[in-house]
Amino acid sequence: MQTAAFRAAGLDWTYELLDVSTDDLTDAIQKVRAPDAAGANVTIPHKLTVMEHLDRLDADALRAHAVNTISRRNGRLFGSNTDVVGFSRALDDCAYVVEGKSVLLIGAGGAARAVGEALRTRVATLMVMARDPQRARRLIDELSLEIGQAADMDRLTECLQSADVIVNATPADLPPPEWPLLPQQRVFDLRAGRSPEGRAMLLHQGAASFQVWTGQPAPLDVMRAALNAAVGAVAV
């Protein structure tokens, strides 16, 4: 997707995968500081821990306490969170109406934090559920979500019954396949390979990252076509 965008913009750039362990994060950040690097995307499990390696954070990254995009400017590294705008634009892309609704957010990692930040002024209530209840409570506290409540995973069935919209921000198949969701309930699955909603979020956060790195509007149609082709080639 990004390679296609670079070509469409006439940029002789490459987008390369770095498989980075927790112990290797510091060394990886030094590679991003190199003169030939424009920046990077950051994914699980580094979206929170990478912040301490950066020189400056933008407003969304500060509020979400997570970074998914790094840009290098004059030798300094700036952290951004394009997941926030990516999720918001994906909601609109997929015609999800969340205003005034009750939302159940399953997960408490970096992606879930972006979802919480994006929803803070749009929904009536946000129930956050994670395998570790302390992480769910920490997400609510650190994001200062007045609309937020934390719940244990053993309350999944109960919380599903009261939610208008369910957001799965975990790698797992949630909610359970056997759960008979009501016709008016909507499930937003962040996994790009599993749902059109997840692909929409991946597209829009990627487009926002492209703009952070290049200062140019993203060629959205080109990126969408490349993403759909790539996802369609992967068995899920």
N, C-alpha and C positions, 0 to 999 in steps of 0.2 A: 504494500500500500504506500509506504513512504518512498520507496524507490521509484514507483510510478509517478508520484507527486514531484520528486526531484527532477525527473526527466521532463515532465510536462512544463516545469518552470525553467528549464534550460540550465539546471544546476548540475555540475559534475561532482555530485556527492554520492556517498554510499551509506547504507543503513545496515549495520552489522550486529549480529547476536553475540553477546558476552554472557556466558554462563558463570555467574559470580557467587561463590559461597560467602557466608557471613565473614569468615576470616579473611577473605580476599577483597572485601569492599573498599578498604583504604587504597589498595593498589589500583583497583579499577577506577576510582575517582581521580587518581593521578593521571591516568590515561585520558580522561575527559578534560583535564587541564592542559593537555598538550596543544601546541599551536595549530595542529591540523584537525582538531576536533571542534565541532560546532555545539555539541551537547549530547544528551542521551535521554532515553526513557528509562524509567525505573519501575520494576514490578515486584511481585511477591518474592522474598519476604523483606525487601529493603525500603519500602516507601516511608517508614517512620525513622529508621536508624540512619538513613542517608542524610537527614536534615543536619546533623551535627557536623557533617563534612563540607557544608556549603557556606558561602560567604553572605548570601542574602536570600530571603524568602518573599514571595509575593503575597498579596492579601489572602487569596484562597488557600494557599499552602499553610499560612499561619493559622487561619481559622480552622482548617481541617486537620491540622497537625499531621500532614502527610504530603509527600512530594512524588509526582510521577514523571516530571519533566525537568531536565537540567539544561540550561543554556550557558555557554561560555562567552563572556564579554570582557575584552581587555584583560584577559587572564583571570578574571573572577568568575565564580560559578553561582548562578542564580537558580533557585528552586521554585518551580511553579506546580500548581495542581490543575491540570486541564481535565481531570476526571469530573470536576464539579460542573464546569460548563458542558462537558461531553454528556453527562447524565441528563442535565436540564434540556439540552437540545434533542437528545434521544427520546425523552418523554414527549416532547412536542412532535417529533418526527413520527412516532408510533401512536399519536393521538391518545395519549394517556391523560386523563383529567384527574389531577391529584388535589386541586384546590379544595380546601375544606374537608378532605377525606381523612380516614384513619389508615395509616400505613404500618405494616409489619416489616421491619428490616432484619433479615437473618444474616448475621455476620458482624464482625467488629474490627476488621482489618483496614488497610488503607483505602480500598475501594468503598467499603461501608462508610468510612469517615467522609468521603467525598459525597456520597449519597445523602448523609445526614446534613451536611452543609448546604447542599442544593435544595433540600426540602424544608429547611428551617422556617422559611416565611411562606411556604405554599400549602402546607398540610395542617390539619387540626391537631392530630396526635401522631406520634412516632414511637412505636414499640420496638425496642432493639433487643434482639435475642442472639446469644452466642453460646458455644459449648462452655466457655469460661464466663460465668455471669459477671465477674469482676471486670473483664474487658468491656463488656457491654456498658456497665456503669461508668467506666473510665471514659469511654467514647462520649457519653452524654455529658459528663462533667467537663471534659476538656473542650468540647465544642459549645459548652454553655447552652444546651438545648432545653429551653423552657418547655417545649412541647414533648420532650422525650421521657420515656419510661423504660426500665430494664426488666427483662423477664428471663427465667431459666428455660432451657430447652425442653424440660419435662412439661412445660405449659404450651407446647407448640400447637396441639389440637385446639385448646381453648383460645389461644390468640388468633389462630387462623379463622375461627368462627366470627370474630369481631372486626376483621380487617377488610377494608375496601380494596386495598392494593397490597400485594406481597412482593417484596424485593429480595431476591436471592443473591447475596453478595459473598457466597461461599462456592467452593468447587463441587459441592455435593448436590444430589438431586433433591431439592427442597422446593415446595412442600412434598410430602410423601406421595408417590404416584397413586396410592390407593385412596387418598383423601378426596372426597367428592366436593370439589369447590362449587360454590354457588355461581349461577350464570353471570351475575353482575360483578363478581370478583375478578381482578386482573392480576396476573403474575408477570413481573419484570425480572427476567433471569439475566444477570450480567455476563454470563458465559457466552462469548461471541460465537463459539462453535455450536451452541445448543439452541439459540433463539434469535429471531430477527431483532428483538430489543437489545440483546447483548451486542450484536453486530452494529447496530445504530450507535450505541455508546462508544464502541471501539473506533468507529469512523469519526465521530465528532470530537472525541478527545484527541485522536491522531491529527485531525485537521487543525485543532487549536495548538497542538505541539508544533506542527509545521510552521504556523504563523509566528510562534515564539522564537523558533530558530532562525527563520529567514526574514521576518518582517514583511512577508508577502501574504496576500490572501491565499488560502489553500485551494487547489483545483479539486473541489469536492467530488464532481462527477467522475473524474479520473480515479480518485482514491476509492470511491464506492465500487466502481467496476473491478478494480484490482482486488479489493477485499472480498467481494462476492465470488470472484474466480478462485481465490485462494481457499476460502472456506468451503466452497463447493467441491474442491479437490481433496478435502480431508474427510475421512470417514468418521462419523460421530455416533 
